[in-house]
């Protein structure tokens, strides 16, 4: 292992001393033992974020190739880990800077236009500010920037998604919860849905899970609406789902959501066409700011630090944030 090879790139011109990193390829390697797993379970290796051109090998065999920093991946490694003893996980990260220039040179018909950083950056699904913008240094990160983990299960909740239909008079709302289940074995499952508000259950329903999907619809009377900051409360409901097999819990998931309508109003006016937002029938003044990454090295920013920035925006009476580059940053607040 090599430590303390770089000084703080934010001090003076130390960024220039770190630029050799931008043109290198990197390898991450870890030796581990097979995780304990009940018979008949799947062992899935989950990568939440690989930056950016990554080739993943398990015991020397390629199991994944990725070229997008923003996508997560799931790889079933049950058979690959049948052998007892130690296993080796290796991830090779190709140089994004050189790879981008190679991709740009291959597409001669495209007109590459950019005013911030190397135009070749547009050929790569990687955080664009890594190439240097008007406000930031050129720091080409490469590596595991979000969690890597094993998931072991026979069945799991793959997704839970609420859909809301609010009546025009705002007096009633229909909340439809849809769930997708991933099952290794064919068995009968039951989905136990619950709807809550302020920690109290207001509705529940159990339904079977045919073909690994299920849904229920709850009707809410006099719903507590979600409003933008400064216009009312940011009320959030809870929808949860417990996956049952023979009455026993197998997995669970929950989501928070707000009940509201939101629309962009574009109507002819003396200037040409309007462009403003209307929430719950009320026209909203969307004063706010443009969000840029809180740090060029994203893993260095804790959820608490993100929250403090958002709280500062709230104190400044901001209503809208235009986030620039990475939606994942704000998702860390969830």
GIZI-V600783 format. One record per residue. N is the residue number from 1. D_CENTER is the distance of its C-alpha to the mean C-alpha in Angstrom with 1 decimal. Layout:
N,D_CENTER + N,D_CENTER
This chain:
1,30.2 + 2,30.6 + 3,29.9 + 4,30.8 + 5,31.1 + 6,29.7 + 7,30.7 + 8,28.4 + 9,27.4 + 10,27.3 + 11,31.1 + 12,33.6 + 13,33.3 + 14,31.7 + 15,28.9 + 16,31.6 + 17,32.4 + 18,28.9 + 19,28.8 + 20,30.2 + 21,26.8 + 22,25.3 + 23,27.6 + 24,27.2 + 25,25.5 + 26,24.3 + 27,24.4 + 28,22.7 + 29,24.8 + 30,24.9 + 31,27.7 + 32,27.0 + 33,28.8 + 34,27.8 + 35,26.0 + 36,28.2 + 37,27.5 + 38,29.6 + 39,31.6 + 40,29.9 + 41,26.3 + 42,23.6 + 43,22.1 + 44,18.7 + 45,17.3 + 46,13.5 + 47,11.8 + 48,8.2 + 49,9.0 + 50,12.5 + 51,14.1 + 52,15.5 + 53,18.5 + 54,18.5 + 55,21.1 + 56,20.7 + 57,24.1 + 58,25.1 + 59,28.8 + 60,29.3 + 61,27.9 + 62,25.0 + 63,22.3 + 64,19.4 + 65,19.3 + 66,16.2 + 67,16.4 + 68,12.9 + 69,11.0 + 70,7.7 + 71,8.0 + 72,8.2 + 73,11.8 + 74,14.1 + 75,17.8 + 76,20.7 + 77,23.0 + 78,25.5 + 79,28.4 + 80,27.6 + 81,28.0 + 82,31.2 + 83,33.3 + 84,33.9 + 85,33.8 + 86,31.5 + 87,28.9 + 88,27.4 + 89,23.8 + 90,23.8 + 91,21.2 + 92,22.8 + 93,21.0 + 94,23.1 + 95,23.7 + 96,21.3 + 97,24.0 + 98,26.7 + 99,24.7 + 100,23.7 + 101,27.4 + 102,28.4 + 103,26.2 + 104,27.6 + 105,31.1 + 106,30.7 + 107,30.0 + 108,33.1 + 109,33.1 + 110,30.0 + 111,30.7 + 112,28.5 + 113,28.5 + 114,26.8 + 115,28.0 + 116,25.5 + 117,25.6 + 118,26.4 + 119,26.1 + 120,25.1 + 121,21.6 + 122,21.0 + 123,21.4 + 124,18.4 + 125,14.6 + 126,14.2 + 127,13.8 + 128,17.1 + 129,18.4 + 130,19.0 + 131,22.1 + 132,23.4 + 133,23.5 + 134,26.1 + 135,24.7 + 136,23.4 + 137,24.7 + 138,24.3 + 139,22.3 + 140,20.9 + 141,18.7 + 142,18.4 + 143,17.1 + 144,14.6 + 145,12.2 + 146,9.9 + 147,11.5 + 148,13.9 + 149,15.7 + 150,18.1 + 151,17.8 + 152,21.3 + 153,22.2 + 154,24.5 + 155,22.4 + 156,18.9 + 157,16.9 + 158,14.5 + 159,13.2 + 160,14.6 + 161,14.6 + 162,17.1 + 163,19.0 + 164,21.4 + 165,24.7 + 166,26.6 + 167,30.4 + 168,31.9 + 169,33.9 + 170,30.9 + 171,33.1 + 172,31.1 + 173,27.7 + 174,26.5 + 175,23.3 + 176,22.5 + 177,20.2 + 178,19.2 + 179,18.4 + 180,18.0 + 181,19.5 + 182,19.8 + 183,23.3 + 184,25.2 + 185,28.6 + 186,30.1 + 187,30.8 + 188,30.9 + 189,28.1 + 190,27.9 + 191,25.0 + 192,25.8 + 193,24.0 + 194,24.5 + 195,23.9 + 196,24.4 + 197,24.9 + 198,25.5 + 199,25.5 + 200,28.1 + 201,28.0 + 202,29.2 + 203,29.0 + 204,28.4 + 205,29.0 + 206,29.2 + 207,28.9 + 208,29.3 + 209,26.5 + 210,28.2 + 211,26.6 + 212,23.5 + 213,22.5 + 214,23.7 + 215,23.5 + 216,25.5 + 217,26.3 + 218,27.2 + 219,29.5 + 220,29.2 + 221,32.3 + 222,32.3 + 223,28.5 + 224,27.3 + 225,25.5 + 226,22.5 + 227,23.7 + 228,22.5 + 229,23.6 + 230,27.4 + 231,28.0 + 232,27.6 + 233,25.6 + 234,21.8 + 235,22.5 + 236,19.8 + 237,20.8 + 238,19.5 + 239,19.3 + 240,19.5 + 241,20.5 + 242,22.5 + 243,23.4 + 244,27.1 + 245,29.4 + 246,33.1 + 247,32.2 + 248,30.1 + 249,26.4 + 250,24.3 + 251,20.8 + 252,19.1 + 253,16.1 + 254,15.8 + 255,14.1 + 256,15.3 + 257,16.3 + 258,18.9 + 259,21.9 + 260,22.8 + 261,23.6 + 262,22.4 + 263,24.1 + 264,24.9 + 265,28.7 + 266,30.4 + 267,34.2 + 268,37.2 + 269,38.6 + 270,41.1 + 271,38.6 + 272,37.3 + 273,34.2 + 274,32.4 + 275,28.7 + 276,27.5 + 277,25.3 + 278,26.8 + 279,25.2 + 280,27.2 + 281,30.0 + 282,30.2 + 283,29.9 + 284,27.5 + 285,28.1 + 286,24.6 + 287,25.6 + 288,22.9 + 289,21.8 + 290,19.6 + 291,16.8 + 292,16.8 + 293,15.1 + 294,16.8 + 295,17.7 + 296,18.0 + 297,17.0 + 298,13.5 + 299,14.1 + 300,17.2 + 301,15.6 + 302,15.5 + 303,13.7 + 304,17.4 + 305,17.8 + 306,15.0 + 307,16.5 + 308,19.9 + 309,19.0 + 310,17.8 + 311,21.0 + 312,23.0 + 313,21.8 + 314,22.8 + 315,26.1 + 316,26.7 + 317,26.5 + 318,23.7 + 319,22.3 + 320,19.7 + 321,17.3 + 322,17.0 + 323,14.0 + 324,14.8 + 325,12.8 + 326,9.2 + 327,7.1 + 328,4.8 + 329,8.3 + 330,8.9 + 331,6.0 + 332,8.0 + 333,10.8 + 334,10.0
